[in-house]
Amino acid sequence: MKRTISAVLCAALALTLAGCAEEKEPMLDRTVTVETTAAQTGELSTESTYIGTISAEGTASVVSLVSGNVEEVMVSVGDTVSAGDPLCRIDDESARLALQNAQAAYQSAQESYNSAQAGYGGADLPVLEEQLRLAQDNYEDTQHLFEMGAASQAEVDQANQALLSAQAGVEAARAGLSSARAGIQSAQVGVNSAQYQLSLYNMTAPISGVVEAVNLTLNNFASSGAVAFVISNGSNKTVTFYVTDQVRQTLTAGQEVSVVSDGRTYQGAVTEISGVVDAATGLFKVKAVINEAQSLPDGLAVELTTTAYRSSGAILIPSDAVYFDEGNAYVYVARDGAAVRTEVTVGLYTADTIAVTAGLTAGDEVITTWSAGLKDGAPIRLAGQEEADSGAADASGAATDASGSAASGTEAP
Protein backbone atom coordinates (compact mmCIF):
# COMPACT_ATOMS: atom_id res chain seq x y z
CA MET A 1 0.00 0.00 0.00
CA LYS A 2 2.84 2.38 0.90
CA ARG A 3 4.59 1.60 -2.36
CA THR A 4 1.46 2.41 -4.28
CA ILE A 5 1.07 5.81 -2.53
CA SER A 6 4.74 6.63 -3.17
CA ALA A 7 4.38 5.81 -6.83
CA VAL A 8 1.34 8.06 -7.10
CA LEU A 9 3.13 10.94 -5.35
CA CYS A 10 6.17 10.59 -7.61
CA ALA A 11 3.97 10.65 -10.66
CA ALA A 12 2.18 13.78 -9.43
CA LEU A 13 5.50 15.49 -8.66
CA ALA A 14 6.81 14.62 -12.14
CA LEU A 15 3.72 16.11 -13.77
CA THR A 16 4.05 19.24 -11.65
CA LEU A 17 7.70 19.69 -12.58
CA ALA A 18 6.89 19.11 -16.24
CA GLY A 19 4.22 21.81 -16.09
CA CYS A 20 6.63 24.24 -14.48
CA ALA A 21 9.24 23.49 -17.11
CA GLU A 22 6.77 24.44 -19.84
CA GLU A 23 6.08 27.86 -18.25
CA LYS A 24 8.33 30.59 -19.76
CA GLU A 25 9.67 33.47 -17.80
CA PRO A 26 7.98 36.67 -19.13
CA MET A 27 10.30 38.80 -21.37
CA LEU A 28 10.70 42.59 -20.74
CA ASP A 29 9.35 44.54 -23.76
CA ARG A 30 12.01 47.15 -24.64
CA THR A 31 10.05 48.60 -27.55
CA VAL A 32 9.62 52.38 -27.16
CA THR A 33 6.32 53.97 -28.11
CA VAL A 34 6.96 57.20 -30.01
CA GLU A 35 5.27 59.89 -32.04
CA THR A 36 6.78 61.17 -35.31
CA THR A 37 6.36 63.99 -37.78
CA ALA A 38 7.54 64.25 -41.36
CA ALA A 39 10.31 66.80 -41.97
CA GLN A 40 9.13 69.44 -44.45
CA THR A 41 10.80 72.08 -46.58
CA GLY A 42 9.62 75.62 -45.87
CA GLU A 43 10.47 79.14 -44.75
CA LEU A 44 11.12 80.21 -41.17
CA SER A 45 11.32 83.78 -39.99
CA THR A 46 11.69 85.60 -36.71
CA GLU A 47 10.74 89.10 -35.70
CA SER A 48 12.78 91.64 -33.76
CA THR A 49 11.82 94.85 -32.02
CA TYR A 50 13.72 98.12 -32.45
CA ILE A 51 13.44 101.63 -31.11
CA GLY A 52 12.59 104.08 -33.88
CA THR A 53 12.11 107.83 -34.12
CA ILE A 54 9.06 109.43 -35.75
CA SER A 55 9.46 112.27 -38.22
CA ALA A 56 7.29 113.93 -40.84
CA GLU A 57 7.44 112.24 -44.21
CA GLY A 58 7.78 115.71 -45.69
CA THR A 59 6.54 117.38 -48.81
CA ALA A 60 7.26 116.96 -52.49
CA SER A 61 7.86 119.93 -54.76
CA VAL A 62 6.95 119.13 -58.35
CA VAL A 63 9.26 121.12 -60.64
CA SER A 64 8.53 121.70 -64.31
CA LEU A 65 11.42 120.39 -66.44
CA VAL A 66 10.15 121.96 -69.67
CA SER A 67 8.75 125.30 -70.78
CA GLY A 68 5.52 125.86 -72.60
CA ASN A 69 1.92 126.94 -72.52
CA VAL A 70 -0.24 125.27 -69.83
CA GLU A 71 -3.09 123.53 -71.65
CA GLU A 72 -4.71 121.73 -68.70
CA VAL A 73 -4.54 121.74 -64.88
CA MET A 74 -6.17 118.68 -63.30
CA VAL A 75 -5.94 119.52 -59.56
CA SER A 76 -6.65 122.34 -57.15
CA VAL A 77 -5.34 123.23 -53.71
CA GLY A 78 -6.75 120.83 -51.12
CA ASP A 79 -7.24 117.93 -53.54
CA THR A 80 -6.05 114.50 -52.47
CA VAL A 81 -3.88 112.70 -55.03
CA SER A 82 -2.15 109.36 -55.30
CA ALA A 83 1.34 108.76 -56.61
CA GLY A 84 1.22 108.78 -60.40
CA ASP A 85 -1.96 110.85 -60.73
CA PRO A 86 -1.83 113.50 -63.52
CA LEU A 87 -1.39 117.09 -62.37
CA CYS A 88 -1.18 119.15 -65.54
CA ARG A 89 -0.40 119.07 -69.25
CA ILE A 90 1.84 121.53 -71.10
CA ASP A 91 1.72 122.12 -74.86
CA ASP A 92 3.83 119.27 -76.27
CA GLU A 93 3.59 119.89 -80.04
CA SER A 94 7.34 120.44 -80.42
CA ALA A 95 8.09 117.29 -78.44
CA ARG A 96 5.74 115.27 -80.61
CA LEU A 97 7.45 116.55 -83.77
CA ALA A 98 10.81 115.62 -82.29
CA LEU A 99 9.51 112.11 -81.58
CA GLN A 100 8.22 111.77 -85.14
CA ASN A 101 11.63 112.81 -86.49
CA ALA A 102 13.36 110.30 -84.24
CA GLN A 103 11.01 107.55 -85.37
CA ALA A 104 11.67 108.48 -89.01
CA ALA A 105 15.40 108.30 -88.38
CA TYR A 106 14.97 104.88 -86.85
CA GLN A 107 12.99 103.72 -89.88
CA SER A 108 15.72 105.00 -92.18
CA ALA A 109 18.36 103.18 -90.16
CA GLN A 110 16.32 100.00 -90.37
CA GLU A 111 16.13 100.31 -94.15
CA SER A 112 19.88 100.88 -94.31
CA TYR A 113 20.42 97.74 -92.32
CA ASN A 114 18.14 95.78 -94.66
CA SER A 115 20.13 97.09 -97.60
CA ALA A 116 23.40 96.15 -95.93
CA GLN A 117 22.09 92.62 -95.55
CA ALA A 118 22.08 92.43 -99.35
CA GLY A 119 25.84 92.29 -98.91
CA TYR A 120 28.61 93.07 -101.39
CA GLY A 121 28.08 92.77 -105.11
CA GLY A 122 24.37 92.06 -104.79
CA ALA A 123 24.76 88.90 -102.67
CA ASP A 124 23.74 88.58 -99.06
CA LEU A 125 26.23 87.67 -96.35
CA PRO A 126 25.50 83.91 -96.17
CA VAL A 127 26.07 83.62 -99.94
CA LEU A 128 29.34 85.53 -99.68
CA GLU A 129 30.49 83.32 -96.83
CA GLU A 130 29.72 80.23 -98.93
CA GLN A 131 31.67 81.71 -101.85
CA LEU A 132 34.58 82.30 -99.50
CA ARG A 133 34.50 78.70 -98.37
CA LEU A 134 34.49 77.45 -101.96
CA ALA A 135 37.36 79.80 -102.89
CA GLN A 136 39.34 78.50 -99.92
CA ASP A 137 38.74 74.88 -100.96
CA ASN A 138 39.65 75.66 -104.59
CA TYR A 139 42.89 77.34 -103.56
CA GLU A 140 43.90 74.43 -101.35
CA ASP A 141 43.07 71.91 -104.13
CA THR A 142 45.02 73.90 -106.72
CA GLN A 143 47.98 74.18 -104.37
CA HIS A 144 47.90 70.41 -103.87
CA LEU A 145 47.77 69.81 -107.64
CA PHE A 146 50.67 72.22 -108.12
CA GLU A 147 52.77 70.21 -105.68
CA MET A 148 51.94 67.09 -107.71
CA GLY A 149 52.86 68.84 -110.94
CA ALA A 150 49.27 68.79 -112.21
CA ALA A 151 48.71 72.59 -112.01
CA SER A 152 50.74 75.62 -113.01
CA GLN A 153 51.86 78.50 -110.82
CA ALA A 154 49.54 80.77 -112.80
CA GLU A 155 46.56 78.62 -111.81
CA VAL A 156 47.67 78.79 -108.17
CA ASP A 157 47.95 82.58 -108.37
CA GLN A 158 44.54 82.82 -109.98
CA ALA A 159 42.97 80.67 -107.23
CA ASN A 160 44.69 82.79 -104.57
CA GLN A 161 43.39 85.97 -106.17
CA ALA A 162 39.87 84.56 -106.17
CA LEU A 163 40.27 83.70 -102.48
CA LEU A 164 41.44 87.23 -101.62
CA SER A 165 38.53 88.71 -103.55
CA ALA A 166 36.03 86.49 -101.68
CA GLN A 167 37.60 87.47 -98.34
CA ALA A 168 37.32 91.15 -99.22
CA GLY A 169 33.67 90.70 -100.14
CA VAL A 170 32.82 89.04 -96.83
CA GLU A 171 34.71 91.64 -94.80
CA ALA A 172 32.99 94.48 -96.66
CA ALA A 173 29.57 92.92 -96.08
CA ARG A 174 30.27 92.39 -92.38
CA ALA A 175 31.52 95.96 -91.99
CA GLY A 176 28.40 97.26 -93.71
CA LEU A 177 26.16 95.23 -91.45
CA SER A 178 28.03 96.38 -88.34
CA SER A 179 27.75 100.00 -89.36
CA ALA A 180 24.05 99.63 -90.16
CA ARG A 181 23.42 97.88 -86.85
CA ALA A 182 25.14 100.73 -85.00
CA GLY A 183 22.92 103.14 -86.89
CA ILE A 184 19.82 101.33 -85.68
CA GLN A 185 21.02 101.42 -82.07
CA SER A 186 21.77 105.12 -82.30
CA ALA A 187 18.35 105.77 -83.82
CA GLN A 188 16.68 103.76 -81.03
CA VAL A 189 18.43 105.94 -78.43
CA GLY A 190 17.04 108.97 -80.23
CA VAL A 191 13.51 107.54 -80.09
CA ASN A 192 13.83 106.75 -76.38
CA SER A 193 15.11 110.26 -75.65
CA ALA A 194 12.27 111.85 -77.61
CA GLN A 195 9.71 109.71 -75.78
CA TYR A 196 11.17 110.77 -72.43
CA GLN A 197 11.11 114.43 -73.40
CA LEU A 198 7.47 114.07 -74.44
CA SER A 199 6.59 112.54 -71.07
CA LEU A 200 7.90 115.65 -69.28
CA TYR A 201 5.04 117.69 -70.67
CA ASN A 202 2.59 115.62 -68.61
CA MET A 203 3.36 116.18 -64.92
CA THR A 204 2.31 113.57 -62.36
CA ALA A 205 2.27 113.34 -58.56
CA PRO A 206 5.46 111.78 -57.16
CA ILE A 207 3.81 110.86 -53.85
CA SER A 208 0.35 110.42 -52.41
CA GLY A 209 -0.96 113.31 -50.35
CA VAL A 210 -2.74 116.65 -50.38
CA VAL A 211 -2.04 119.40 -52.91
CA GLU A 212 -0.77 122.35 -50.89
CA ALA A 213 0.09 124.74 -53.74
CA VAL A 214 -0.63 125.13 -57.44
CA ASN A 215 1.66 127.63 -59.16
CA LEU A 216 0.39 127.17 -62.72
CA THR A 217 -2.64 128.69 -64.37
CA LEU A 218 -4.47 127.59 -67.49
CA ASN A 219 -3.28 129.14 -70.77
CA ASN A 220 -0.28 130.77 -69.12
CA PHE A 221 3.40 130.10 -69.71
CA ALA A 222 5.19 127.59 -67.50
CA SER A 223 8.92 128.11 -67.01
CA SER A 224 11.41 125.27 -66.84
CA GLY A 225 12.86 124.84 -63.35
CA ALA A 226 9.93 126.50 -61.55
CA VAL A 227 8.01 124.76 -58.75
CA ALA A 228 4.61 123.95 -60.24
CA PHE A 229 2.97 122.03 -57.36
CA VAL A 230 3.59 121.26 -53.70
CA ILE A 231 2.18 118.02 -52.28
CA SER A 232 2.30 117.06 -48.60
CA ASN A 233 1.55 113.72 -47.03
CA GLY A 234 0.17 114.66 -43.66
CA SER A 235 -1.49 111.34 -42.83
CA ASN A 236 1.72 109.31 -42.97
CA LYS A 237 4.90 109.58 -40.95
CA THR A 238 8.39 108.17 -41.29
CA VAL A 239 10.05 106.08 -38.59
CA THR A 240 13.83 105.74 -38.61
CA PHE A 241 15.61 102.83 -36.92
CA TYR A 242 19.02 101.16 -37.08
CA VAL A 243 19.96 97.51 -37.70
CA THR A 244 23.07 95.35 -37.97
CA ASP A 245 24.52 94.39 -41.33
CA GLN A 246 23.20 90.83 -40.93
CA VAL A 247 19.64 92.10 -40.51
CA ARG A 248 20.08 94.71 -43.25
CA GLN A 249 20.79 91.95 -45.76
CA THR A 250 17.45 90.28 -45.00
CA LEU A 251 15.31 93.44 -45.21
CA THR A 252 13.50 94.34 -48.43
CA ALA A 253 11.74 97.48 -49.61
CA GLY A 254 8.03 97.14 -48.99
CA GLN A 255 8.51 94.76 -46.06
CA GLU A 256 5.79 95.17 -43.45
CA VAL A 257 6.49 96.83 -40.10
CA SER A 258 4.31 97.62 -37.11
CA VAL A 259 4.77 100.49 -34.67
CA VAL A 260 3.32 100.58 -31.18
CA SER A 261 2.76 103.86 -29.38
CA ASP A 262 0.54 104.58 -26.40
CA GLY A 263 -1.20 101.23 -26.72
CA ARG A 264 -2.07 101.69 -30.41
CA THR A 265 -0.55 99.78 -33.32
CA TYR A 266 0.22 101.39 -36.66
CA GLN A 267 1.09 99.50 -39.84
CA GLY A 268 3.66 100.52 -42.42
CA ALA A 269 6.34 99.39 -44.85
CA VAL A 270 10.10 99.74 -45.29
CA THR A 271 10.92 102.40 -47.89
CA GLU A 272 14.66 102.99 -47.56
CA ILE A 273 17.59 100.75 -46.57
CA SER A 274 20.93 102.50 -46.32
CA GLY A 275 23.99 100.73 -47.68
CA VAL A 276 26.41 102.92 -45.68
CA VAL A 277 27.27 102.50 -42.01
CA ASP A 278 26.03 105.35 -39.85
CA ALA A 279 29.09 106.98 -38.25
CA ALA A 280 27.32 107.75 -34.99
CA THR A 281 25.85 104.30 -34.31
CA GLY A 282 27.99 101.90 -36.37
CA LEU A 283 24.73 100.44 -37.72
CA PHE A 284 22.68 100.81 -40.91
CA LYS A 285 19.83 103.31 -41.13
CA VAL A 286 16.42 102.05 -42.24
CA LYS A 287 13.29 104.10 -42.88
CA ALA A 288 9.68 103.01 -43.03
CA VAL A 289 6.48 104.91 -43.79
CA ILE A 290 3.74 104.48 -41.18
CA ASN A 291 0.16 104.81 -42.38
CA GLU A 292 -2.44 107.04 -40.74
CA ALA A 293 0.04 108.21 -38.12
CA GLN A 294 -0.64 111.94 -38.17
CA SER A 295 -1.26 111.87 -34.41
CA LEU A 296 2.33 110.79 -33.70
CA PRO A 297 4.48 113.86 -32.97
CA ASP A 298 7.87 114.34 -34.61
CA GLY A 299 10.78 113.11 -32.50
CA LEU A 300 8.68 110.52 -30.63
CA ALA A 301 10.50 107.27 -29.77
CA VAL A 302 8.41 104.20 -30.59
CA GLU A 303 8.74 100.41 -30.66
CA LEU A 304 8.97 98.97 -34.16
CA THR A 305 8.64 95.28 -34.98
CA THR A 306 9.51 93.61 -38.29
CA THR A 307 10.91 90.37 -39.67
CA ALA A 308 14.64 90.43 -38.94
CA TYR A 309 15.82 86.95 -39.88
CA ARG A 310 14.57 84.60 -42.56
CA SER A 311 15.54 81.08 -43.67
CA SER A 312 14.20 79.77 -46.98
CA GLY A 313 14.37 76.26 -48.39
CA ALA A 314 15.43 74.67 -45.09
CA ILE A 315 14.08 71.48 -43.51
CA LEU A 316 11.67 72.42 -40.72
CA ILE A 317 11.09 70.19 -37.68
CA PRO A 318 9.68 70.77 -34.16
CA SER A 319 12.17 72.20 -31.68
CA ASP A 320 11.38 69.41 -29.19
CA ALA A 321 12.79 66.83 -31.61
CA VAL A 322 16.35 68.19 -31.42
CA TYR A 323 18.89 67.09 -28.78
CA PHE A 324 22.37 68.40 -28.07
CA ASP A 325 25.48 66.48 -27.03
CA GLU A 326 28.49 68.69 -26.23
CA GLY A 327 27.16 71.33 -28.57
CA ASN A 328 26.42 68.91 -31.42
CA ALA A 329 22.80 68.67 -32.51
CA TYR A 330 21.09 65.38 -33.36
CA VAL A 331 17.63 63.90 -33.81
CA TYR A 332 16.15 60.42 -33.89
CA VAL A 333 14.66 59.28 -37.18
CA ALA A 334 12.16 56.42 -37.34
CA ARG A 335 13.50 53.94 -39.86
CA ASP A 336 12.57 50.26 -40.33
CA GLY A 337 11.04 49.98 -36.86
CA ALA A 338 14.05 51.44 -35.05
CA ALA A 339 15.24 54.83 -33.80
CA VAL A 340 18.26 56.02 -35.77
CA ARG A 341 20.36 58.79 -34.23
CA THR A 342 21.11 61.36 -36.95
CA GLU A 343 23.52 64.28 -36.64
CA VAL A 344 22.06 67.57 -37.98
CA THR A 345 23.12 71.16 -38.51
CA VAL A 346 20.62 73.69 -37.20
CA GLY A 347 20.10 77.23 -38.41
CA LEU A 348 17.37 79.69 -37.53
CA TYR A 349 15.04 78.59 -34.76
CA THR A 350 11.98 79.72 -32.83
CA ALA A 351 10.35 78.37 -29.69
CA ASP A 352 8.43 75.82 -31.73
CA THR A 353 10.37 75.20 -34.95
CA ILE A 354 13.99 74.68 -35.99
CA ALA A 355 15.41 75.02 -39.49
CA VAL A 356 17.81 72.16 -40.26
CA THR A 357 20.34 73.02 -42.95
CA ALA A 358 22.06 69.62 -43.17
CA GLY A 359 21.46 66.04 -42.06
CA LEU A 360 17.81 65.56 -43.01
CA THR A 361 15.75 65.41 -46.18
CA ALA A 362 12.11 66.23 -46.69
CA GLY A 363 9.91 63.31 -45.71
CA ASP A 364 12.17 61.87 -42.99
CA GLU A 365 10.02 60.71 -40.04
CA VAL A 366 11.52 62.52 -37.06
CA ILE A 367 10.70 61.24 -33.56
CA THR A 368 9.16 64.07 -31.52
CA THR A 369 8.61 62.36 -28.14
CA TRP A 370 11.21 61.74 -25.46
CA SER A 371 11.67 58.44 -23.63
CA ALA A 372 14.34 57.08 -21.28
CA GLY A 373 14.67 54.08 -23.57
CA LEU A 374 15.14 56.15 -26.71
CA LYS A 375 18.60 55.54 -28.10
CA ASP A 376 20.30 54.68 -31.37
CA GLY A 377 18.94 51.37 -32.68
CA ALA A 378 16.17 51.07 -30.06
CA PRO A 379 13.07 49.24 -31.37
CA ILE A 380 10.07 51.55 -31.64
CA ARG A 381 6.37 51.46 -32.32
CA LEU A 382 4.20 54.40 -33.31
CA ALA A 383 1.77 55.77 -30.76
CA GLY A 384 -1.61 54.14 -31.34
CA GLN A 385 -0.02 51.03 -32.79
CA GLU A 386 0.27 49.48 -29.30
CA GLU A 387 -3.47 49.86 -28.66
CA ALA A 388 -4.24 48.45 -32.09
CA ASP A 389 -1.99 45.43 -31.47
CA SER A 390 -3.53 44.91 -28.02
CA GLY A 391 -7.03 45.06 -29.46
CA ALA A 392 -6.11 42.57 -32.13
CA ALA A 393 -4.62 40.24 -29.51
CA ASP A 394 -7.73 40.52 -27.33
CA ALA A 395 -9.93 39.74 -30.29
CA SER A 396 -7.76 36.73 -31.15
CA GLY A 397 -7.87 35.48 -27.55
CA ALA A 398 -11.61 35.87 -27.37
CA ALA A 399 -11.97 33.93 -30.59
CA THR A 400 -9.74 31.20 -29.18
CA ASP A 401 -11.76 31.00 -25.96
CA ALA A 402 -14.99 30.81 -27.89
CA SER A 403 -13.56 28.08 -30.07
CA GLY A 404 -12.34 26.13 -27.04
CA SER A 405 -15.69 26.45 -25.30
CA ALA A 406 -17.50 25.27 -28.37
CA ALA A 407 -15.16 22.33 -28.68
CA SER A 408 -15.59 21.36 -25.04
CA GLY A 409 -19.34 21.61 -25.44
CA THR A 410 -19.28 18.88 -28.06
CA GLU A 411 -17.25 16.47 -25.95
CA ALA A 412 -18.98 13.31 -24.95
CA PRO A 413 -19.55 13.14 -21.25
C-alpha positions in Angstrom: 0.0 0.0 0.0 2.8 2.4 0.9 4.6 1.6 -2.4 1.5 2.4 -4.3 1.1 5.8 -2.5 4.7 6.6 -3.2 4.4 5.8 -6.8 1.3 8.1 -7.1 3.1 10.9 -5.4 6.2 10.6 -7.6 4.0 10.6 -10.7 2.2 13.8 -9.4 5.5 15.5 -8.7 6.8 14.6 -12.1 3.7 16.1 -13.8 4.0 19.2 -11.6 7.7 19.7 -12.6 6.9 19.1 -16.2 4.2 21.8 -16.1 6.6 24.2 -14.5 9.2 23.5 -17.1 6.8 24.4 -19.8 6.1 27.9 -18.3 8.3 30.6 -19.8 9.7 33.5 -17.8 8.0 36.7 -19.1 10.3 38.8 -21.4 10.7 42.6 -20.7 9.3 44.5 -23.8 12.0 47.2 -24.6 10.0 48.6 -27.6 9.6 52.4 -27.2 6.3 54.0 -28.1 7.0 57.2 -30.0 5.3 59.9 -32.0 6.8 61.2 -35.3 6.4 64.0 -37.8 7.5 64.3 -41.4 10.3 66.8 -42.0 9.1 69.4 -44.4 10.8 72.1 -46.6 9.6 75.6 -45.9 10.5 79.1 -44.7 11.1 80.2 -41.2 11.3 83.8 -40.0 11.7 85.6 -36.7 10.7 89.1 -35.7 12.8 91.6 -33.8 11.8 94.9 -32.0 13.7 98.1 -32.5 13.4 101.6 -31.1 12.6 104.1 -33.9 12.1 107.8 -34.1 9.1 109.4 -35.7 9.5 112.3 -38.2 7.3 113.9 -40.8 7.4 112.2 -44.2 7.8 115.7 -45.7 6.5 117.4 -48.8 7.3 117.0 -52.5 7.9 119.9 -54.8 6.9 119.1 -58.4 9.3 121.1 -60.6 8.5 121.7 -64.3 11.4 120.4 -66.4 10.1 122.0 -69.7 8.8 125.3 -70.8 5.5 125.9 -72.6 1.9 126.9 -72.5 -0.2 125.3 -69.8 -3.1 123.5 -71.6 -4.7 121.7 -68.7 -4.5 121.7 -64.9 -6.2 118.7 -63.3 -5.9 119.5 -59.6 -6.6 122.3 -57.2 -5.3 123.2 -53.7 -6.8 120.8 -51.1 -7.2 117.9 -53.5 -6.0 114.5 -52.5 -3.9 112.7 -55.0 -2.2 109.4 -55.3 1.3 108.8 -56.6 1.2 108.8 -60.4 -2.0 110.8 -60.7 -1.8 113.5 -63.5 -1.4 117.1 -62.4 -1.2 119.2 -65.5 -0.4 119.1 -69.2 1.8 121.5 -71.1 1.7 122.1 -74.9 3.8 119.3 -76.3 3.6 119.9 -80.0 7.3 120.4 -80.4 8.1 117.3 -78.4 5.7 115.3 -80.6 7.4 116.5 -83.8 10.8 115.6 -82.3 9.5 112.1 -81.6 8.2 111.8 -85.1 11.6 112.8 -86.5 13.4 110.3 -84.2 11.0 107.6 -85.4 11.7 108.5 -89.0 15.4 108.3 -88.4 15.0 104.9 -86.8 13.0 103.7 -89.9 15.7 105.0 -92.2 18.4 103.2 -90.2 16.3 100.0 -90.4 16.1 100.3 -94.1 19.9 100.9 -94.3 20.4 97.7 -92.3 18.1 95.8 -94.7 20.1 97.1 -97.6 23.4 96.1 -95.9 22.1 92.6 -95.5 22.1 92.4 -99.4 25.8 92.3 -98.9 28.6 93.1 -101.4 28.1 92.8 -105.1 24.4 92.1 -104.8 24.8 88.9 -102.7 23.7 88.6 -99.1 26.2 87.7 -96.3 25.5 83.9 -96.2 26.1 83.6 -99.9 29.3 85.5 -99.7 30.5 83.3 -96.8 29.7 80.2 -98.9 31.7 81.7 -101.9 34.6 82.3 -99.5 34.5 78.7 -98.4 34.5 77.4 -102.0 37.4 79.8 -102.9 39.3 78.5 -99.9 38.7 74.9 -101.0 39.6 75.7 -104.6 42.9 77.3 -103.6 43.9 74.4 -101.4 43.1 71.9 -104.1 45.0 73.9 -106.7 48.0 74.2 -104.4 47.9 70.4 -103.9 47.8 69.8 -107.6 50.7 72.2 -108.1 52.8 70.2 -105.7 51.9 67.1 -107.7 52.9 68.8 -110.9 49.3 68.8 -112.2 48.7 72.6 -112.0 50.7 75.6 -113.0 51.9 78.5 -110.8 49.5 80.8 -112.8 46.6 78.6 -111.8 47.7 78.8 -108.2 48.0 82.6 -108.4 44.5 82.8 -110.0 43.0 80.7 -107.2 44.7 82.8 -104.6 43.4 86.0 -106.2 39.9 84.6 -106.2 40.3 83.7 -102.5 41.4 87.2 -101.6 38.5 88.7 -103.5 36.0 86.5 -101.7 37.6 87.5 -98.3 37.3 91.1 -99.2 33.7 90.7 -100.1 32.8 89.0 -96.8 34.7 91.6 -94.8 33.0 94.5 -96.7 29.6 92.9 -96.1 30.3 92.4 -92.4 31.5 96.0 -92.0 28.4 97.3 -93.7 26.2 95.2 -91.4 28.0 96.4 -88.3 27.7 100.0 -89.4 24.1 99.6 -90.2 23.4 97.9 -86.9 25.1 100.7 -85.0 22.9 103.1 -86.9 19.8 101.3 -85.7 21.0 101.4 -82.1 21.8 105.1 -82.3 18.4 105.8 -83.8 16.7 103.8 -81.0 18.4 105.9 -78.4 17.0 109.0 -80.2 13.5 107.5 -80.1 13.8 106.7 -76.4 15.1 110.3 -75.6 12.3 111.8 -77.6 9.7 109.7 -75.8 11.2 110.8 -72.4 11.1 114.4 -73.4 7.5 114.1 -74.4 6.6 112.5 -71.1 7.9 115.6 -69.3 5.0 117.7 -70.7 2.6 115.6 -68.6 3.4 116.2 -64.9 2.3 113.6 -62.4 2.3 113.3 -58.6 5.5 111.8 -57.2 3.8 110.9 -53.8 0.3 110.4 -52.4 -1.0 113.3 -50.3 -2.7 116.6 -50.4 -2.0 119.4 -52.9 -0.8 122.4 -50.9 0.1 124.7 -53.7 -0.6 125.1 -57.4 1.7 127.6 -59.2 0.4 127.2 -62.7 -2.6 128.7 -64.4 -4.5 127.6 -67.5 -3.3 129.1 -70.8 -0.3 130.8 -69.1 3.4 130.1 -69.7 5.2 127.6 -67.5 8.9 128.1 -67.0 11.4 125.3 -66.8 12.9 124.8 -63.3 9.9 126.5 -61.5 8.0 124.8 -58.8 4.6 124.0 -60.2 3.0 122.0 -57.4 3.6 121.3 -53.7 2.2 118.0 -52.3 2.3 117.1 -48.6 1.6 113.7 -47.0 0.2 114.7 -43.7 -1.5 111.3 -42.8 1.7 109.3 -43.0 4.9 109.6 -40.9 8.4 108.2 -41.3 10.0 106.1 -38.6 13.8 105.7 -38.6 15.6 102.8 -36.9 19.0 101.2 -37.1 20.0 97.5 -37.7 23.1 95.3 -38.0 24.5 94.4 -41.3 23.2 90.8 -40.9 19.6 92.1 -40.5 20.1 94.7 -43.3 20.8 92.0 -45.8 17.4 90.3 -45.0 15.3 93.4 -45.2 13.5 94.3 -48.4 11.7 97.5 -49.6 8.0 97.1 -49.0 8.5 94.8 -46.1 5.8 95.2 -43.5 6.5 96.8 -40.1 4.3 97.6 -37.1 4.8 100.5 -34.7 3.3 100.6 -31.2 2.8 103.9 -29.4 0.5 104.6 -26.4 -1.2 101.2 -26.7 -2.1 101.7 -30.4 -0.5 99.8 -33.3 0.2 101.4 -36.7 1.1 99.5 -39.8 3.7 100.5 -42.4 6.3 99.4 -44.8 10.1 99.7 -45.3 10.9 102.4 -47.9 14.7 103.0 -47.6 17.6 100.8 -46.6 20.9 102.5 -46.3 24.0 100.7 -47.7 26.4 102.9 -45.7 27.3 102.5 -42.0 26.0 105.3 -39.9 29.1 107.0 -38.3 27.3 107.7 -35.0 25.8 104.3 -34.3 28.0 101.9 -36.4 24.7 100.4 -37.7 22.7 100.8 -40.9 19.8 103.3 -41.1 16.4 102.0 -42.2 13.3 104.1 -42.9 9.7 103.0 -43.0 6.5 104.9 -43.8 3.7 104.5 -41.2 0.2 104.8 -42.4 -2.4 107.0 -40.7 0.0 108.2 -38.1 -0.6 111.9 -38.2 -1.3 111.9 -34.4 2.3 110.8 -33.7 4.5 113.9 -33.0 7.9 114.3 -34.6 10.8 113.1 -32.5 8.7 110.5 -30.6 10.5 107.3 -29.8 8.4 104.2 -30.6 8.7 100.4 -30.7 9.0 99.0 -34.2 8.6 95.3 -35.0 9.5 93.6 -38.3 10.9 90.4 -39.7 14.6 90.4 -38.9 15.8 86.9 -39.9 14.6 84.6 -42.6 15.5 81.1 -43.7 14.2 79.8 -47.0 14.4 76.3 -48.4 15.4 74.7 -45.1 14.1 71.5 -43.5 11.7 72.4 -40.7 11.1 70.2 -37.7 9.7 70.8 -34.2 12.2 72.2 -31.7 11.4 69.4 -29.2 12.8 66.8 -31.6 16.4 68.2 -31.4 18.9 67.1 -28.8 22.4 68.4 -28.1 25.5 66.5 -27.0 28.5 68.7 -26.2 27.2 71.3 -28.6 26.4 68.9 -31.4 22.8 68.7 -32.5 21.1 65.4 -33.4 17.6 63.9 -33.8 16.1 60.4 -33.9 14.7 59.3 -37.2 12.2 56.4 -37.3 13.5 53.9 -39.9 12.6 50.3 -40.3 11.0 50.0 -36.9 14.1 51.4 -35.0 15.2 54.8 -33.8 18.3 56.0 -35.8 20.4 58.8 -34.2 21.1 61.4 -36.9 23.5 64.3 -36.6 22.1 67.6 -38.0 23.1 71.2 -38.5 20.6 73.7 -37.2 20.1 77.2 -38.4 17.4 79.7 -37.5 15.0 78.6 -34.8 12.0 79.7 -32.8 10.4 78.4 -29.7 8.4 75.8 -31.7 10.4 75.2 -34.9 14.0 74.7 -36.0 15.4 75.0 -39.5 17.8 72.2 -40.3 20.3 73.0 -42.9 22.1 69.6 -43.2 21.5 66.0 -42.1 17.8 65.6 -43.0 15.8 65.4 -46.2 12.1 66.2 -46.7 9.9 63.3 -45.7 12.2 61.9 -43.0 10.0 60.7 -40.0 11.5 62.5 -37.1 10.7 61.2 -33.6 9.2 64.1 -31.5 8.6 62.4 -28.1 11.2 61.7 -25.5 11.7 58.4 -23.6 14.3 57.1 -21.3 14.7 54.1 -23.6 15.1 56.1 -26.7 18.6 55.5 -28.1 20.3 54.7 -31.4 18.9 51.4 -32.7 16.2 51.1 -30.1 13.1 49.2 -31.4 10.1 51.5 -31.6 6.4 51.5 -32.3 4.2 54.4 -33.3 1.8 55.8 -30.8 -1.6 54.1 -31.3 0.0 51.0 -32.8 0.3 49.5 -29.3 -3.5 49.9 -28.7 -4.2 48.5 -32.1 -2.0 45.4 -31.5 -3.5 44.9 -28.0 -7.0 45.1 -29.5 -6.1 42.6 -32.1 -4.6 40.2 -29.5 -7.7 40.5 -27.3 -9.9 39.7 -30.3 -7.8 36.7 -31.1 -7.9 35.5 -27.6 -11.6 35.9 -27.4 -12.0 33.9 -30.6 -9.7 31.2 -29.2 -11.8 31.0 -26.0 -15.0 30.8 -27.9 -13.6 28.1 -30.1 -12.3 26.1 -27.0 -15.7 26.4 -25.3 -17.5 25.3 -28.4 -15.2 22.3 -28.7 -15.6 21.4 -25.0 -19.3 21.6 -25.4 -19.3 18.9 -28.1 -17.2 16.5 -26.0 -19.0 13.3 -24.9 -19.5 13.1 -21.2 
